[in-house]
């Protein structure tokens, strides 16, 4: 059967539309360990003063050349000294994503600042406001592509390895600035149930992305709604719930594209706790709307947390992938900066029980 190939120009415009207008942003299955990707105002909402997180994701290896995503984030929480017991969190989110034959890559370098104001002197209750902005880069390698004019006409789809394509690219490397902002509130119910709610807006600068003159895609503003809750079920166990909802908007907040929901629950059990030495195992099930069911397991060894998950694909690609989506590994380290003030910081700082 003769093979028909559309021009690369149309292919790349379509790919840009898929990546920027629908999926739009890189994400991780263990999304709770990359708070800046959820909402800049979620930075610093953890027990401790410093957290470093490294994530690796390998996706679609069973179908095509795998999509690989590397993430590195850091959060440092410091007293702001503007109001009693307030805090400022300095964060940095680094992402590198490489996809497909052309090695289409996305690089994000996003510093962030989050200010947390205490609303109660008696409980862990904070209102946070944050901004995040930095460099975004997208690029691809045209030498890795096979183009339609390299196929021999009237040859039933034969490929001429000697001929080079006449396709001309105006640009293979796009750089732009992106800006996001967010609000969050974290508090306590009955002195033992931690929770937070948040809302953020991404792509405030509405950057334009394109590899051809006259063909650019505007990154739509994206609204994020966040929720998390951690409640003890016994002296050694607790229940944890997370949920994020994302929606894109055009001018005057006209809805566009598709909505995204990621949610899940986890149960943790303390294996051993003595002073600063803690061993905890956590397991759970996550869900990404119309995309994947994701079992996850984590092991906490005092200040170090190691998590692994696997996407069980349930979308339209499930038949081709045989439900095999992607493996993800996360390593996180958290600690207090000032050991002499540790007990006070454990009580009086933005935190989430997990």
C-alpha positions as CSV (number, residue, x, y, z in Angstrom):
1,X,0.0,0.0,0.0
2,X,1.3,3.4,-0.9
3,X,2.2,5.6,2.1
4,X,1.2,9.2,2.1
5,X,3.0,11.8,4.1
6,X,2.0,15.3,5.0
7,X,4.5,18.1,4.9
8,X,6.7,18.7,8.0
9,X,5.4,22.2,8.2
10,X,1.9,21.1,8.9
11,X,3.2,18.3,11.2
12,X,5.1,20.8,13.4
13,X,2.2,23.2,13.5
14,X,0.0,20.4,14.7
15,X,2.6,19.2,17.2
16,X,2.9,22.7,18.6
17,X,-0.9,22.9,18.9
18,X,-0.9,19.6,20.8
19,X,1.9,20.5,23.1
20,X,1.0,24.2,23.8
21,X,-2.8,24.4,23.4
22,X,-3.8,21.1,25.0
23,X,-1.2,19.5,27.2
24,X,0.7,22.8,27.4
25,X,3.0,22.0,30.3
26,X,5.4,19.3,31.4
27,X,4.1,17.4,34.5
28,X,4.9,14.5,36.7
29,X,2.7,11.7,38.1
30,X,4.0,12.2,41.6
31,X,2.9,15.8,41.3
32,X,2.8,16.6,45.0
33,X,6.7,16.5,45.1
34,X,6.9,19.3,42.5
35,X,4.8,22.0,44.1
36,X,6.0,24.8,41.8
37,X,4.5,23.1,38.8
38,X,1.2,23.0,40.7
39,X,1.1,26.5,42.1
40,X,4.1,28.8,43.0
41,X,2.3,29.5,46.3
42,X,2.7,25.9,47.4
43,X,6.4,26.3,47.8
44,X,7.6,25.9,51.3
45,X,4.4,24.2,52.6
46,X,6.2,21.2,54.2
47,X,7.7,20.3,57.6
48,X,11.2,21.7,57.5
49,X,13.2,24.7,56.1
50,X,14.9,23.2,53.1
51,X,13.8,20.6,50.5
52,X,15.6,19.3,47.4
53,X,13.7,17.1,45.0
54,X,14.9,15.2,41.9
55,X,12.5,13.5,39.5
56,X,13.0,11.3,36.5
57,X,10.2,10.1,34.2
58,X,10.4,7.7,31.3
59,X,7.2,7.5,29.2
60,X,5.9,5.7,26.1
61,X,8.9,3.4,25.7
62,X,6.6,0.5,24.7
63,X,5.2,2.6,21.7
64,X,7.9,4.9,20.4
65,X,11.2,6.5,21.2
66,X,10.6,7.2,24.9
67,X,9.8,10.7,26.3
68,X,12.2,11.5,29.1
69,X,11.7,14.2,31.7
70,X,14.1,15.3,34.3
71,X,13.1,17.6,37.1
72,X,15.0,19.3,39.9
73,X,13.5,21.7,42.5
74,X,14.7,23.4,45.6
75,X,12.9,25.3,48.3
76,X,14.5,27.2,51.2
77,X,12.3,28.7,53.8
78,X,13.6,31.7,55.8
79,X,12.1,34.1,58.4
80,X,11.0,37.3,56.6
81,X,10.8,39.5,59.8
82,X,8.1,41.7,58.3
83,X,5.5,40.3,60.7
84,X,5.8,37.9,63.7
85,X,6.6,34.4,62.6
86,X,6.2,35.1,58.8
87,X,8.3,33.3,56.2
88,X,9.7,33.8,52.7
89,X,10.5,30.7,50.6
90,X,13.0,31.0,47.7
91,X,12.4,28.3,45.2
92,X,13.9,27.1,41.9
93,X,12.3,24.7,39.4
94,X,14.4,23.2,36.6
95,X,12.9,20.9,34.0
96,X,14.3,19.2,30.9
97,X,12.0,17.2,28.7
98,X,13.1,15.3,25.5
99,X,10.6,13.8,23.2
100,X,10.5,11.8,20.0
101,X,12.8,11.2,17.0
102,X,13.6,14.9,16.5
103,X,14.6,15.2,20.2
104,X,12.1,17.9,20.7
105,X,13.2,19.4,24.0
106,X,11.8,21.8,26.6
107,X,14.0,23.5,29.1
108,X,12.6,25.5,32.1
109,X,14.6,27.6,34.5
110,X,12.0,29.1,36.9
111,X,13.0,30.9,40.1
112,X,10.2,31.6,42.5
113,X,9.5,33.6,45.7
114,X,6.6,32.9,48.1
115,X,5.7,35.0,51.1
116,X,3.7,33.4,54.0
117,X,1.8,35.5,56.5
118,X,0.5,33.9,59.7
119,X,-3.2,34.4,60.3
120,X,-3.2,32.9,63.8
121,X,-0.8,33.0,66.7
122,X,-2.2,29.7,68.1
123,X,-2.3,27.4,65.1
124,X,-0.5,26.6,61.9
125,X,-2.5,28.9,59.7
126,X,-0.8,30.9,56.9
127,X,-1.8,32.8,53.8
128,X,0.8,32.7,51.0
129,X,1.3,34.8,47.9
130,X,3.9,33.9,45.3
131,X,5.4,34.8,41.9
132,X,7.5,32.6,39.6
133,X,9.1,33.7,36.3
134,X,12.0,32.7,34.2
135,X,13.5,31.3,30.9
136,X,11.7,28.8,28.8
137,X,13.4,27.2,25.7
138,X,12.1,24.8,23.1
139,X,14.2,23.3,20.3
140,X,14.6,20.3,18.0
141,X,17.2,18.6,15.8
142,X,16.1,18.7,12.1
143,X,18.9,16.3,11.1
144,X,17.1,13.5,13.0
145,X,13.9,13.9,10.8
146,X,12.8,12.0,7.7
147,X,10.8,14.4,5.5
148,X,8.2,13.7,2.8
149,X,10.4,15.0,-0.1
150,X,13.0,12.3,0.7
151,X,10.6,9.5,-0.5
152,X,10.8,8.5,-4.1
153,X,7.6,9.3,-6.0
154,X,5.7,6.4,-7.7
155,X,7.8,3.9,-5.7
156,X,5.2,2.6,-3.2
157,X,6.8,4.6,-0.4
158,X,10.5,3.8,-1.0
159,X,12.9,6.1,0.8
160,X,16.0,7.5,-0.8
161,X,18.7,7.6,1.8
162,X,21.0,9.6,-0.4
163,X,18.8,12.6,-1.0
164,X,18.5,15.5,1.6
165,X,15.3,17.4,2.2
166,X,14.7,20.8,0.7
167,X,12.7,21.8,3.8
168,X,13.9,25.0,5.3
169,X,13.4,25.9,8.9
170,X,13.3,29.5,10.0
171,X,14.2,28.6,13.5
172,X,14.9,25.4,15.5
173,X,15.4,27.1,18.9
174,X,12.8,29.3,20.6
175,X,13.4,31.2,23.8
176,X,10.8,33.2,25.8
177,X,10.0,34.5,29.3
178,X,7.1,33.1,31.3
179,X,5.5,34.4,34.5
180,X,3.1,32.8,37.0
181,X,1.5,33.8,40.3
182,X,-0.5,32.1,43.0
183,X,-2.3,32.2,46.4
184,X,-2.6,29.5,49.0
185,X,-4.0,29.0,52.5
186,X,-2.9,26.2,54.8
187,X,-4.4,25.5,58.2
188,X,-5.3,22.9,60.8
189,X,-8.6,21.3,61.8
190,X,-9.0,20.0,65.4
191,X,-5.2,20.4,65.9
192,X,-4.3,17.2,64.0
193,X,-5.7,17.5,60.4
194,X,-3.5,19.6,58.1
195,X,-4.9,20.9,54.9
196,X,-4.2,23.5,52.2
197,X,-6.1,25.1,49.3
198,X,-4.6,27.2,46.5
199,X,-5.2,28.9,43.2
200,X,-2.6,29.9,40.6
201,X,-2.4,31.5,37.2
202,X,0.3,30.3,34.7
203,X,1.5,32.0,31.5
204,X,0.6,35.5,32.5
205,X,2.9,36.9,29.8
206,X,1.0,34.9,27.1
207,X,4.3,34.0,25.3
208,X,4.2,33.1,21.6
209,X,6.0,30.0,20.4
210,X,6.7,29.0,16.8
211,X,9.4,27.6,14.4
212,X,8.0,29.2,11.2
213,X,7.5,32.9,10.3
214,X,3.8,33.7,10.5
215,X,3.0,30.5,12.4
216,X,3.0,30.9,16.2
217,X,1.0,29.5,19.0
218,X,0.1,31.6,22.1
219,X,0.4,29.8,25.4
220,X,-3.0,30.3,27.0
221,X,-3.3,31.4,30.6
222,X,-3.8,28.4,32.8
223,X,-5.8,28.4,36.0
224,X,-4.8,25.9,38.7
225,X,-6.9,24.9,41.7
226,X,-5.2,22.8,44.4
227,X,-6.2,21.0,47.5
228,X,-4.5,18.7,50.0
229,X,-5.4,17.0,53.3
230,X,-3.5,14.8,55.8
231,X,-5.4,13.2,58.7
232,X,-4.1,10.7,61.2
233,X,-6.0,7.5,61.5
234,X,-4.0,6.1,64.4
235,X,-0.8,6.9,66.3
236,X,1.3,5.4,63.5
237,X,-0.9,5.8,60.4
238,X,-2.3,8.7,58.4
239,X,-4.5,9.3,55.3
240,X,-3.4,11.8,52.7
241,X,-5.4,13.2,49.8
242,X,-4.3,15.5,46.9
243,X,-6.2,17.1,44.0
244,X,-5.3,19.5,41.3
245,X,-7.6,20.9,38.5
246,X,-6.2,22.9,35.5
247,X,-8.1,24.9,32.9
248,X,-6.9,27.1,30.1
249,X,-8.4,30.4,29.2
250,X,-8.1,32.9,26.3
251,X,-8.9,36.6,26.5
252,X,-11.5,37.7,29.1
253,X,-11.2,34.2,30.6
254,X,-13.0,32.5,27.8
255,X,-12.5,28.7,28.3
256,X,-10.4,26.9,25.7
257,X,-8.8,23.5,25.2
258,X,-9.3,20.7,27.6
259,X,-9.4,20.5,31.4
260,X,-7.0,18.3,33.4
261,X,-7.6,16.7,36.8
262,X,-5.0,14.9,38.8
263,X,-5.9,13.4,42.2
264,X,-5.1,10.5,44.5
265,X,-5.0,9.2,48.0
266,X,-2.2,7.6,50.0
267,X,-1.8,5.8,53.4
268,X,1.4,6.1,55.4
269,X,2.6,3.9,58.3
270,X,5.4,4.7,60.7
271,X,7.7,1.7,60.9
272,X,10.0,3.2,63.4
273,X,10.2,6.7,65.1
274,X,12.7,7.7,67.7
275,X,13.8,11.3,67.9
276,X,15.0,12.5,64.5
277,X,15.2,8.9,63.2
278,X,12.0,8.0,61.3
279,X,11.2,5.2,58.9
280,X,7.8,5.4,57.2
281,X,6.3,3.5,54.3
282,X,3.6,5.1,52.1
283,X,1.5,3.6,49.4
284,X,-1.4,4.9,47.3
285,X,-3.2,5.2,44.0
286,X,-3.2,8.3,41.8
287,X,-5.5,9.2,38.9
288,X,-5.0,11.5,35.9
289,X,-8.3,12.2,34.1
290,X,-8.8,10.1,31.0
291,X,-5.1,9.2,30.9
292,X,-3.7,6.9,33.6
293,X,-4.1,5.1,36.9
294,X,-0.9,5.3,38.9
295,X,0.1,3.1,41.8
296,X,2.8,4.7,43.9
297,X,5.0,3.6,46.8
298,X,7.3,5.7,49.0
299,X,9.9,5.0,51.7
300,X,11.0,7.7,54.1
301,X,14.3,7.2,55.9
302,X,14.5,10.2,58.3
303,X,15.3,13.2,56.0
304,X,15.3,11.2,52.8
305,X,12.2,10.2,50.8
306,X,12.3,7.8,47.8
307,X,9.2,7.4,45.7
308,X,8.4,5.2,42.7
309,X,5.3,5.1,40.5
310,X,4.1,3.6,37.2
311,X,1.5,4.9,34.9
312,X,-1.1,2.3,33.8
313,X,-2.3,3.9,30.6
314,X,-6.2,4.0,30.1
315,X,-6.5,6.5,27.3
316,X,-6.9,5.9,23.5
317,X,-3.3,4.8,23.3
318,X,-3.9,2.0,25.8
319,X,-4.3,-0.7,23.0
320,X,-1.0,0.2,21.3
321,X,0.9,0.7,24.6
322,X,-0.7,-2.4,26.2
323,X,-1.5,-0.1,29.1
324,X,2.2,0.6,29.7
325,X,2.6,4.3,30.2
326,X,5.7,5.4,32.1
327,X,8.0,4.8,35.1
328,X,8.8,7.6,37.5
329,X,11.4,7.9,40.3
330,X,11.5,10.7,42.9
331,X,14.2,11.4,45.5
332,X,13.6,14.2,48.1
333,X,15.6,15.5,51.0
334,X,14.3,17.9,53.6
335,X,15.8,19.3,56.8
336,X,15.8,22.3,59.2
337,X,18.4,25.0,58.7
338,X,18.7,26.0,62.4
339,X,18.8,23.0,64.8
340,X,18.5,25.3,67.8
341,X,15.2,26.7,66.5
342,X,13.9,23.4,65.2
343,X,11.1,22.8,67.7
344,X,9.8,26.3,67.3
345,X,10.0,26.0,63.4
346,X,8.1,22.7,63.5
347,X,5.2,24.5,65.2
348,X,5.3,28.0,63.7
349,X,5.9,27.7,60.0
350,X,3.9,26.8,56.9
351,X,3.7,23.0,56.7
352,X,1.9,20.0,55.5
353,X,2.0,16.8,57.6
354,X,3.4,14.5,55.0
